[in-house]
């Protein structure tokens, strides 16, 4: 009976060792997949902020050229504004940035680009320059952070995320109000 019990114990130990080995291999594989997905999320986030930076640079070029041929730029601006945040999971930061772009930036640029319907060219240009400068600063800051900080920016509980989110939210609220006031004041 002791011999039988010893044999059972050996079999149980071997089965448990195999199970443990499979669990370790699975854990390593899942960790590798997780790292791969994080890198993909960082890459997509970088691409979105690169588009915002590029948008700011193009609009800056448009403003510095005297605001000529705005209709040529309007579709580009509209596309970037309405597609920001569509590639990666939704977060408060993305919602705030999307609100800034769609509720302030795009309507103001569209009004400025349509020369016949521009309500107050000087005021609109001044407001767009200010908004554009802030967007360029934020997008540059995000693009220039290291990989570890970019991963931290994806973590909604991190201080880095909260800082950037608060900054974007403040800008969104500020410019939504200013653009709304612009349209209320100068609408014919």
N, CA, C and O of each residue as an XYZ file, in Angstrom:
752
protein
N       0.818     -1.182      0.000
C       0.000      0.000      0.000
C       0.867      1.253      0.000
O       0.508      2.254     -0.620
N       2.000      1.205      0.688
C       2.919      2.330      0.718
C       3.514      2.530     -0.664
O       3.719      3.663     -1.099
N       3.793      1.430     -1.356
C       4.362      1.507     -2.687
C       3.376      2.146     -3.650
O       3.788      2.949     -4.487
N       2.117      1.830     -3.567
C       1.080      2.385     -4.417
C       0.913      3.876     -4.145
O       0.753      4.666     -5.075
N       0.948      4.248     -2.913
C       0.811      5.648     -2.525
C       1.988      6.462     -3.044
O       1.808      7.596     -3.487
N       3.178      5.903     -2.995
C       4.374      6.574     -3.484
C       4.289      6.778     -4.993
O       4.707      7.815     -5.509
N       3.750      5.792     -5.694
C       3.597      5.877     -7.144
C       2.589      6.970     -7.499
O       2.805      7.734     -8.439
N       1.491      7.044     -6.750
C       0.477      8.078     -6.984
C       1.067      9.466     -6.739
O       0.804     10.403     -7.493
N       1.854      9.586     -5.696
C       2.478     10.873     -5.364
C       3.415     11.313     -6.480
O       3.457     12.490     -6.838
N       4.164     10.367     -7.024
C       5.084     10.673     -8.108
C       4.318     11.142     -9.339
O       4.703     12.123     -9.975
N       3.247     10.453     -9.672
C       2.424     10.822    -10.835
C       1.813     12.206    -10.626
O       1.802     13.032    -11.539
N       1.311     12.450     -9.433
C       0.702     13.748     -9.126
C       1.753     14.858     -9.238
O       1.468     15.932     -9.768
N       2.952     14.600     -8.745
C       4.035     15.593     -8.826
C       4.418     15.872    -10.279
O       4.636     17.025    -10.651
N       4.500     14.834    -11.091
C       4.840     15.000    -12.507
C       3.750     15.803    -13.219
O       4.054     16.715    -13.989
N       2.483     15.467    -12.964
C       1.363     16.189    -13.583
C       1.386     17.659    -13.155
O       1.187     18.555    -13.976
N       1.630     17.894    -11.873
C       1.673     19.275    -11.380
C       2.852     20.040    -11.986
O       2.727     21.225    -12.296
N       3.987     19.373    -12.156
C       5.156     20.014    -12.762
C       4.865     20.384    -14.216
O       5.228     21.469    -14.671
N       4.208     19.472    -14.943
C       3.830     19.752    -16.338
C       2.847     20.920    -16.390
O       2.977     21.821    -17.218
N       1.872     20.888    -15.501
C       0.882     21.965    -15.444
C       1.558     23.307    -15.125
O       1.230     24.328    -15.730
N       2.491     23.300    -14.185
C       3.218     24.504    -13.808
C       4.054     25.022    -14.979
O       4.099     26.228    -15.225
N       4.708     24.126    -15.693
C       5.507     24.505    -16.852
C       4.627     25.134    -17.931
O       4.993     26.153    -18.516
N       3.477     24.533    -18.191
C       2.538     25.088    -19.179
C       2.057     26.469    -18.726
O       1.945     27.386    -19.540
N       1.776     26.615    -17.451
C       1.329     27.910    -16.913
C       2.403     28.982    -17.072
O       2.095     30.124    -17.416
N       3.651     28.623    -16.827
C       4.759     29.573    -16.972
C       4.910     29.994    -18.428
O       5.063     31.179    -18.725
N       4.866     29.029    -19.328
C       4.978     29.329    -20.756
C       3.830     30.234    -21.192
O       4.041     31.193    -21.934
N       2.628     29.935    -20.737
C       1.456     30.748    -21.075
C       1.601     32.172    -20.528
O       1.266     33.143    -21.207
N       2.096     32.283    -19.318
C       2.287     33.594    -18.696
C       3.307     34.429    -19.472
O       3.092     35.620    -19.700
N       4.401     33.814    -19.870
C       5.422     34.510    -20.656
C       4.838     34.956    -21.995
O       5.069     36.084    -22.430
N       4.092     34.084    -22.640
C       3.466     34.416    -23.922
C       2.488     35.587    -23.769
O       2.489     36.512    -24.581
N       1.657     35.540    -22.727
C       0.693     36.626    -22.500
C       1.403     37.943    -22.206
O       0.956     39.002    -22.648
N       2.490     37.886    -21.471
C       3.265     39.089    -21.190
C       3.848     39.675    -22.476
O       3.843     40.891    -22.671
N       4.348     38.808    -23.346
C       4.883     39.270    -24.631
C       3.779     39.913    -25.473
O       4.002     40.953    -26.093
N       2.605     39.311    -25.498
C       1.470     39.871    -26.236
C       1.064     41.224    -25.653
O       0.769     42.162    -26.394
N       1.051     41.319    -24.336
C       0.698     42.570    -23.670
C       1.679     43.683    -24.049
O       1.267     44.805    -24.343
N       2.966     43.369    -24.040
C       3.980     44.356    -24.417
C       3.814     44.785    -25.873
O       3.969     45.959    -26.211
N       3.500     43.828    -26.715
C       3.286     44.118    -28.133
C       2.083     45.056    -28.317
O       2.146     45.999    -29.106
N       1.002     44.798    -27.596
C      -0.188     45.648    -27.680
C       0.081     47.048    -27.126
O      -0.416     48.035    -27.668
N       0.858     47.136    -26.060
C       1.215     48.450    -25.513
C       2.000     49.256    -26.538
O       1.747     50.446    -26.732
N       2.954     48.599    -27.192
C       3.751     49.289    -28.212
C       2.868     49.750    -29.367
O       3.076     50.835    -29.909
N       1.899     48.948    -29.741
C       0.973     49.323    -30.812
C       0.116     50.513    -30.391
O      -0.112     51.425    -31.186
N      -0.359     50.510    -29.149
C      -1.136     51.646    -28.636
C      -0.295     52.921    -28.622
O      -0.781     53.992    -28.985
N       0.952     52.805    -28.208
C       1.855     53.960    -28.196
C       2.073     54.454    -29.621
O       2.071     55.661    -29.864
N       2.258     53.545    -30.551
C       2.466     53.921    -31.954
C       1.248     54.655    -32.508
O       1.388     55.665    -33.197
N       0.055     54.147    -32.207
C      -1.167     54.794    -32.682
C      -1.363     56.160    -32.029
O      -1.769     57.114    -32.692
N      -1.078     56.253    -30.743
C      -1.181     57.534    -30.057
C      -0.211     58.539    -30.679
O      -0.568     59.694    -30.912
N       1.000     58.098    -30.942
C       2.004     58.958    -31.567
C       1.512     59.437    -32.932
O       1.676     60.608    -33.275
N       0.917     58.550    -33.698
C       0.416     58.916    -35.027
C      -0.677     59.976    -34.930
O      -0.705     60.912    -35.730
N      -1.570     59.837    -33.963
C      -2.639     60.831    -33.798
C      -2.081     62.196    -33.411
O      -2.495     63.216    -33.962
N      -1.156     62.218    -32.480
C      -0.583     63.492    -32.063
C       0.311     64.060    -33.156
O       0.447     65.279    -33.267
N       0.918     63.208    -33.957
C       1.684     63.693    -35.106
C       0.749     64.406    -36.077
O       1.104     65.448    -36.630
N      -0.436     63.853    -36.286
C      -1.412     64.504    -37.165
C      -1.808     65.872    -36.627
O      -1.955     66.819    -37.400
N      -1.982     65.989    -35.322
C      -2.320     67.292    -34.727
C      -1.163     68.270    -34.921
O      -1.375     69.442    -35.231
N       0.054     67.779    -34.737
C       1.221     68.650    -34.955
C       1.290     69.086    -36.412
O       1.523     70.257    -36.710
N       1.090     68.156    -37.295
C       1.114     68.476    -38.732
C      -0.002     69.461    -39.071
O       0.211     70.393    -39.846
N      -1.175     69.264    -38.504
C      -2.300     70.183    -38.690
C      -1.897     71.588    -38.260
O      -2.144     72.554    -38.982
N      -1.285     71.706    -37.101
C      -0.856     73.014    -36.594
C       0.159     73.665    -37.524
O       0.096     74.867    -37.780
N       1.082     72.876    -38.020
C       2.098     73.416    -38.930
C       1.484     73.882    -40.244
O       1.850     74.940    -40.757
N       0.560     73.108    -40.790
C      -0.093     73.478    -42.050
C      -0.930     74.737    -41.866
O      -0.890     75.636    -42.705
N      -1.684     74.806    -40.778
C      -2.514     75.990    -40.527
C      -1.636     77.204    -40.251
O      -1.979     78.316    -40.653
N      -0.519     77.010    -39.578
C       0.417     78.111    -39.352
C       0.933     78.644    -40.688
O       1.033     79.855    -40.888
N       1.251     77.751    -41.576
C       1.703     78.130    -42.921
C       0.597     78.900    -43.647
O       0.863     79.901    -44.313
N      -0.636     78.429    -43.514
C      -1.788     79.097    -44.127
C      -1.952     80.516    -43.569
O      -2.159     81.461    -44.329
N      -1.860     80.662    -42.256
C      -2.022     81.980    -41.625
C      -0.893     82.913    -42.053
O      -1.138     84.074    -42.383
N       0.338     82.415    -42.050
C       1.491     83.244    -42.416
C       1.487     83.648    -43.884
O       2.113     84.641    -44.254
N       0.795     82.895    -44.714
C       0.715     83.250    -46.137
C      -0.387     84.271    -46.401
O      -0.638     84.634    -47.550
N      -1.038     84.729    -45.348
C      -2.087     85.733    -45.517
C      -3.476     85.146    -45.610
O      -4.434     85.865    -45.893
N      -3.601     83.874    -45.380
C      -4.923     83.242    -45.396
C      -5.500     83.087    -46.791
O      -6.714     83.154    -46.978
N      -4.638     82.883    -47.758
C      -5.097     82.708    -49.139
C      -5.430     81.254    -49.427
O      -4.793     80.344    -48.898
N      -6.415     81.048    -50.252
C      -6.811     79.716    -50.715
C      -7.170     78.778    -49.555
O      -6.704     77.640    -49.497
N      -7.997     79.269    -48.644
C      -8.393     78.508    -47.463
C      -9.204     77.270    -47.766
O      -9.146     76.295    -47.017
N      -9.960     77.290    -48.854
C     -10.790     76.125    -49.187
C      -9.924     74.902    -49.469
O     -10.344     73.765    -49.253
N      -8.716     75.152    -49.952
C      -7.782     74.061    -50.227
C      -7.397     73.337    -48.928
O      -7.173     72.126    -48.934
N      -7.323     74.068    -47.836
C      -6.926     73.507    -46.549
C      -8.109     73.006    -45.726
O      -7.932     72.189    -44.822
N      -9.301     73.483    -46.027
C     -10.478     73.203    -45.187
C     -10.752     71.702    -45.043
O     -11.055     71.237    -43.944
N     -10.652     70.953    -46.120
C     -10.923     69.516    -46.056
C      -9.880     68.794    -45.201
O     -10.215     67.896    -44.428
N      -8.632     69.189    -45.344
C      -7.555     68.608    -44.536
C      -7.806     68.858    -43.048
O      -7.724     67.938    -42.234
N      -8.111     70.105    -42.704
C      -8.375     70.471    -41.305
C      -9.570     69.692    -40.778
O      -9.519     69.137    -39.680
N     -10.639     69.649    -41.553
C     -11.852     68.941    -41.147
C     -11.566     67.461    -40.914
O     -12.019     66.887    -39.924
N     -10.827     66.852    -41.809
C     -10.498     65.424    -41.700
C      -9.727     65.132    -40.413
O     -10.074     64.208    -39.679
N      -8.693     65.909    -40.140
C      -7.885     65.684    -38.935
C      -8.727     65.907    -37.681
O      -8.663     65.118    -36.738
N      -9.508     66.972    -37.673
C     -10.313     67.304    -36.486
C     -11.319     66.208    -36.160
O     -11.468     65.826    -34.999
N     -12.000     65.709    -37.163
C     -13.064     64.743    -36.893
C     -12.575     63.311    -36.750
O     -13.329     62.448    -36.301
N     -11.331     63.040    -37.122
C     -10.817     61.675    -36.997
C      -9.846     61.505    -35.842
O      -9.311     60.415    -35.639
N      -9.612     62.563    -35.087
C      -8.725     62.432    -33.929
C      -9.362     61.503    -32.903
O     -10.537     61.644    -32.564
N      -8.586     60.571    -32.423
C      -9.061     59.686    -31.360
C      -9.867     58.498    -31.818
O     -10.392     57.753    -30.990
N      -9.980     58.302    -33.121
C     -10.796     57.179    -33.588
C     -10.016     55.864    -33.650
O     -10.620     54.799    -33.779
N      -8.690     55.923    -33.561
C      -7.885     54.708    -33.715
C      -7.650     53.956    -32.407
O      -7.568     52.728    -32.409
N      -7.544     54.656    -31.327
C      -7.214     54.042    -30.043
C      -8.434     54.135    -29.138
O      -9.363     54.894    -29.415
N      -8.431     53.382    -28.083
C      -9.567     53.363    -27.161
C      -9.922     54.767    -26.673
O      -9.073     55.657    -26.617
N     -11.171     54.940    -26.329
C     -11.683     56.233    -25.898
C     -11.208     56.535    -24.481
O     -11.196     55.659    -23.616
N     -10.822     57.770    -24.261
C     -10.436     58.232    -22.930
C     -10.900     59.674    -22.781
O     -11.267     60.323    -23.761
N     -10.880     60.160    -21.568
C     -11.298     61.544    -21.325
C     -10.393     62.516    -22.080
O     -10.866     63.529    -22.596
N      -9.107     62.217    -22.144
C      -8.160     63.053    -22.880
C      -8.557     63.149    -24.347
O      -8.572     64.240    -24.917
N      -8.873     62.030    -24.950
C      -9.263     62.021    -26.362
C     -10.569     62.771    -26.582
O     -10.718     63.488    -27.571
N     -11.511     62.605    -25.663
C     -12.794     63.311    -25.777
C     -12.571     64.820    -25.674
O     -13.142     65.588    -26.449
N     -11.747     65.241    -24.725
C     -11.469     66.672    -24.574
C     -10.777     67.245    -25.807
O     -11.112     68.340    -26.259
N      -9.812     66.505    -26.348
C      -9.107     66.970    -27.544
C     -10.046     66.978    -28.742
O     -10.028     67.912    -29.543
N     -10.856     65.952    -28.864
C     -11.828     65.886    -29.959
C     -12.800     67.067    -29.870
O     -13.132     67.677    -30.887
N     -13.252     67.388    -28.660
C     -14.142     68.538    -28.472
C     -13.461     69.840    -28.874
O     -14.072     70.683    -29.530
N     -12.215     70.007    -28.490
C     -11.475     71.206    -28.874
C     -11.380     71.318    -30.392
O     -11.603     72.387    -30.960
N     -11.052     70.218    -31.032
C     -10.879     70.241    -32.484
C     -12.199     70.424    -33.232
O     -12.266     71.197    -34.188
N     -13.237     69.727    -32.806
C     -14.498     69.761    -33.566
C     -15.416     70.917    -33.191
O     -16.180     71.393    -34.032
N     -15.356     71.373    -31.951
C     -16.261     72.442    -31.525
C     -15.641     73.831    -31.642
O     -16.357     74.833    -31.629
N     -14.320     73.898    -31.755
C     -13.662     75.207    -31.821
C     -12.792     75.362    -33.065
O     -13.002     76.263    -33.876
N     -11.822     74.480    -33.201
C     -10.815     74.638    -34.250
C     -11.421     74.553    -35.653
O     -11.232     75.455    -36.470
N     -12.138     73.485    -35.923
C     -12.699     73.291    -37.262
C     -13.717     74.371    -37.641
O     -13.620     74.917    -38.740
N     -14.695     74.706    -36.777
C     -15.646     75.753    -37.170
C     -14.973     77.106    -37.414
O     -15.334     77.824    -38.346
N     -13.996     77.447    -36.575
C     -13.305     78.725    -36.745
C     -12.493     78.728    -38.034
O     -12.515     79.706    -38.781
N     -11.775     77.633    -38.299
C     -10.996     77.567    -39.535
C     -11.918     77.592    -40.749
O     -11.622     78.268    -41.735
N     -13.017     76.874    -40.692
C     -13.967     76.859    -41.815
C     -14.507     78.255    -42.084
O     -14.647     78.658    -43.238
N     -14.810     78.992    -41.023
C     -15.299     80.361    -41.186
C     -14.219     81.248    -41.792
O     -14.507     82.071    -42.661
N     -13.006     81.090    -41.352
C     -11.895     81.893    -41.856
C     -11.537     81.519    -43.291
O     -11.185     82.388    -44.089
N     -11.625     80.249    -43.619
C     -11.269     79.776    -44.960
C     -12.268     80.229    -46.014
O     -11.906     80.413    -47.176
N     -13.518     80.409    -45.617
C     -14.555     80.864    -46.541
C     -14.595     82.390    -46.484
O     -15.330     82.971    -45.687
N     -13.801     83.026    -47.333
C     -13.584     84.472    -47.287
C     -14.890     85.258    -47.345
O     -15.033     86.264    -46.650
N     -15.838     84.819    -48.158
C     -17.097     85.552    -48.309
C     -17.925     85.538    -47.028
O     -18.679     86.475    -46.768
N     -17.794     84.496    -46.237
C     -18.618     84.357    -45.038
C     -17.861     84.617    -43.733
O     -18.436     84.481    -42.653
N     -16.589     84.986    -43.818
C     -15.827     85.261    -42.606
C     -16.466     86.432    -41.874
O     -16.684     87.497    -42.452
N     -16.760     86.222    -40.607
C     -17.468     87.232    -39.821
C     -16.559     88.402    -39.450
O     -16.948     89.557    -39.623
N     -15.375     88.130    -38.953
C     -14.398     89.159    -38.599
C     -13.019     88.544    -38.798
O     -12.509     87.844    -37.924
N     -12.431     88.807    -39.939
C     -11.191     88.154    -40.341
C     -10.059     88.373    -39.324
O      -9.334     87.438    -38.983
N      -9.920     89.587    -38.856
C      -8.837     89.906    -37.924
C      -8.986     89.140    -36.606
O      -8.023     88.549    -36.116
N     -10.178     89.151    -36.044
C     -10.435     88.460    -34.777
C     -10.297     86.940    -34.951
O      -9.721     86.264    -34.099
N     -10.828     86.414    -36.053
C     -10.744     84.971    -36.308
C      -9.290     84.529    -36.477
O      -8.891     83.482    -35.968
N      -8.510     85.327    -37.189
C      -7.096     84.998    -37.395
C      -6.340     85.023    -36.071
O      -5.531     84.137    -35.794
N      -6.604     86.033    -35.262
C      -5.955     86.144    -33.950
C      -6.303     84.947    -33.059
O      -5.430     84.376    -32.406
N      -7.565     84.581    -33.040
C      -8.021     83.453    -32.226
C      -7.434     82.134    -32.734
O      -7.004     81.295    -31.942
N      -7.417     81.957    -34.045
C      -6.861     80.728    -34.626
C      -5.356     80.632    -34.370
O      -4.844     79.547    -34.093
N      -4.646     81.758    -34.460
C      -3.204     81.758    -34.166
C      -2.945     81.293    -32.736
O      -2.061     80.473    -32.487
N      -3.720     81.823    -31.811
C      -3.551     81.461    -30.403
C      -3.841     79.976    -30.178
O      -3.074     79.274    -29.519
N      -4.950     79.514    -30.732
C      -5.339     78.108    -30.585
C      -4.303     77.202    -31.248
O      -3.933     76.162    -30.704
N      -3.852     77.605    -32.408
C      -2.878     76.824    -33.159
C      -1.561     76.714    -32.395
O      -0.942     75.650    -32.365
N      -1.142     77.799    -31.787
C       0.089     77.806    -30.999
C      -0.015     76.836    -29.821
O       0.923     76.089    -29.540
N      -1.153     76.851    -29.139
C      -1.354     75.931    -28.012
C      -1.387     74.471    -28.470
O      -0.826     73.600    -27.806
N      -2.038     74.207    -29.592
C      -2.077     72.833    -30.123
C      -0.682     72.352    -30.508
O      -0.314     71.207    -30.243
N       0.082     73.227    -31.130
C       1.437     72.866    -31.537
C       2.300     72.556    -30.314
O       3.077     71.602    -30.328
N       2.166     73.350    -29.273
C       2.937     73.129    -28.046
C       2.595     71.787    -27.411
O       3.488     71.017    -27.059
N       1.311     71.510    -27.265
C       0.894     70.242    -26.651
C       1.352     69.053    -27.489
O       1.912     68.095    -26.955
N       1.118     69.110    -28.790
C       1.484     67.967    -29.634
C       2.997     67.756    -29.652
O       3.456     66.613    -29.637
N       3.774     68.830    -29.685
C       5.238     68.689    -29.643
C       5.682     68.061    -28.324
O       6.525     67.164    -28.304
N       5.103     68.544    -27.223
C       5.473     67.993    -25.911
C       5.188     66.499    -25.830
O       5.996     65.740    -25.294
N       4.062     66.080    -26.351
C       3.703     64.659    -26.303
C       4.605     63.837    -27.214
O       5.012     62.732    -26.856
N       4.914     64.365    -28.374
C       5.747     63.614    -29.313
C       7.191     63.488    -28.834
O       7.883     62.537    -29.198
N       7.644     64.430    -28.030
C       9.041     64.433    -27.608
C       9.309     63.650    -26.323
O      10.463     63.522    -25.914
N       8.266     63.125    -25.680
C       8.502     62.341    -24.465
C       9.030     60.954    -24.830
O       8.814     60.471    -25.941
N       9.719     60.324    -23.886
C      10.298     59.006    -24.168
C       9.217     57.917    -24.150
O       8.076     58.166    -23.762
N       9.592     56.729    -24.571
C       8.640     55.614    -24.706
C       7.951     55.259    -23.389
O       6.754     54.973    -23.362
N       8.710     55.280    -22.311
C       8.129     54.935    -21.007
C       7.049     55.945    -20.611
O       6.002     55.568    -20.086
N       7.312     57.227    -20.865
C       6.325     58.263    -20.549
C       5.112     58.172    -21.470
O       3.994     58.493    -21.068
N       5.337     57.736    -22.699
C       4.206     57.554    -23.620
C       3.297     56.437    -23.124
O       2.073     56.551    -23.188
N       3.897     55.361    -22.632
C       3.093     54.281    -22.047
C       2.346     54.785    -20.821
O       1.200     54.407    -20.580
N       3.005     55.639    -20.051
C       2.372     56.226    -18.868
C       1.190     57.110    -19.275
O       0.191     57.194    -18.560
N       1.315     57.757    -20.415
C       0.239     58.622    -20.912
C      -0.998     57.819    -21.310
O      -2.101     58.363    -21.369
N      -0.820     56.544    -21.578
C      -1.961     55.677    -21.885
C      -2.657     55.175    -20.621
O      -3.796     54.711    -20.677
N      -1.974     55.267    -19.488
C      -2.531     54.820    -18.205
C      -3.345     55.954    -17.595
O      -2.789     56.965    -17.164
N      -4.650     55.783    -17.563
C      -5.554     56.852    -17.117
C      -5.423     57.196    -15.641
O      -5.978     58.198    -15.189
N      -4.705     56.388    -14.892
C      -4.527     56.675    -13.465
C      -3.185     57.357    -13.185
O      -2.897     57.692    -12.036
N      -2.369     57.565    -14.209
C      -1.044     58.156    -13.997
C      -1.119     59.677    -13.883
O      -2.053     60.309    -14.378
N      -0.131     60.238    -13.231
C      -0.079     61.698    -13.074
C       0.195     62.373    -14.416
O      -0.307     63.469    -14.668
N       0.975     61.743    -15.269
C       1.272     62.294    -16.602
C      -0.018     62.433    -17.406
O      -0.266     63.472    -18.018
N      -0.829     61.394    -17.402
C      -2.114     61.431    -18.105
C      -2.992     62.537    -17.536
O      -3.577     63.319    -18.286
N      -3.082     62.601    -16.213
C      -3.932     63.602    -15.565
C      -3.472     65.023    -15.870
O      -4.301     65.912    -16.062
N      -2.156     65.248    -15.917
C      -1.628     66.579    -16.240
C      -1.989     66.991    -17.666
O      -2.492     68.091    -17.895
N      -1.730     66.104    -18.614
C      -2.030     66.415    -20.015
C      -3.534     66.562    -20.210
O      -3.980     67.465    -20.919
N      -4.311     65.695    -19.597
C      -5.764     65.767    -19.713
C      -6.293     67.090    -19.157
O      -7.149     67.724    -19.774
N      -5.791     67.506    -17.999
C      -6.235     68.773    -17.402
C      -5.880     69.950    -18.308
O      -6.665     70.885    -18.463
N      -4.706     69.895    -18.896
C      -4.274     70.964    -19.810
C      -5.163     71.033    -21.046
O      -5.591     72.115    -21.449
N      -5.436     69.890    -21.638
C      -6.289     69.847    -22.832
C      -7.715     70.257    -22.478
O      -8.365     70.970    -23.243
N      -8.198     69.814    -21.336
C      -9.556     70.175    -20.912
C      -9.677     71.684    -20.709
O     -10.665     72.292    -21.121
N      -8.675     72.282    -20.075
C      -8.681     73.740    -19.885
C      -8.680     74.472    -21.223
O      -9.424     75.434    -21.415
N      -7.841     74.010    -22.145
C      -7.805     74.631    -23.475
C      -9.130     74.445    -24.200
O      -9.626     75.368    -24.844
N      -9.693     73.263    -24.094
C     -10.977     72.991    -24.743
C     -12.051     73.924    -24.205
O     -12.787     74.534    -24.980
N     -12.145     74.040    -22.896
C     -13.142     74.931    -22.297
C     -12.895     76.387    -22.686
O     -13.830     77.117    -23.018
N     -11.638     76.799    -22.642
C     -11.277     78.181    -22.978
C     -11.658     78.511    -24.423
O     -12.344     79.501    -24.677
N     -11.215     77.680    -25.363
C     -11.450     77.988    -26.770
C     -12.889     77.727    -27.197
O     -13.398     78.405    -28.090
N     -13.548     76.765    -26.580
C     -14.971     76.575    -26.887
C     -15.743     77.839    -26.535
O     -16.624     78.259    -27.285
N     -15.419     78.443    -25.405
C     -16.087     79.678    -24.992
C     -15.715     80.831    -25.925
O     -16.592     81.572    -26.368
N     -14.432     80.986    -26.225
C     -13.990     82.085    -27.089
C     -14.575     81.984    -28.496
O     -15.003     82.986    -29.067
N     -14.592     80.782    -29.047
C     -15.151     80.603    -30.394
C     -16.659     80.812    -30.372
O     -17.216     81.423    -31.285
N     -17.314     80.316    -29.349
C     -18.751     80.547    -29.208
C     -19.044     82.046    -29.109
O     -19.967     82.545    -29.753
N     -18.261     82.758    -28.303
C     -18.425     84.215    -28.185
C     -18.163     84.909    -29.518
O     -18.863     85.857    -29.874
N     -17.164     84.444    -30.248
C     -16.850     85.005    -31.568
C     -18.061     84.892    -32.491
O     -18.460     85.872    -33.119
N     -18.638     83.709    -32.573
C     -19.783     83.523    -33.468
C     -21.011     84.288    -32.982
O     -21.773     84.807    -33.798
N     -21.213     84.367    -31.692
C     -22.354     85.135    -31.159
C     -22.183     86.631    -31.419
O     -23.141     87.323    -31.761
N     -20.962     87.118    -31.253
C     -20.702     88.550    -31.397
C     -20.772     89.009    -32.849
O     -21.330     90.066    -33.142
N     -20.214     88.228    -33.747
C     -20.070     88.695    -35.124
C     -21.080     88.114    -36.104
O     -21.020     88.426    -37.293
N     -21.994     87.288    -35.646
C     -23.008     86.754    -36.556
C     -23.928     87.889    -36.978
O     -24.390     88.682    -36.158
N     -24.176     87.942    -38.266
C     -24.986     89.041    -38.833
C     -26.444     88.863    -38.558
O     -27.255     89.696    -38.965
